[in-house]
């Protein structure tokens, strides 16, 4: 993780594999908290590259927990982040009769 932090401190972008390595260390719990904080702060200070997004997403997908739900059930709870003047994403209720289909 130190070598990855060094790259970011120089203002350079990470490769997909470097980003995968960093996110693997974070998601597995092997990265020290201080290094995780530094890594996330350095990434937050700029726009991510396609390689960085792809590397991070691939690791997070590996760690994602699949939720098994009955047929015709959908998630109506939004994650927010659209700004304080926007209506809540979960404000619209849909059900299977409205044509919603679960993702497989």
Beta strands, then each sheet from edge to edge (+ up, - down):
end
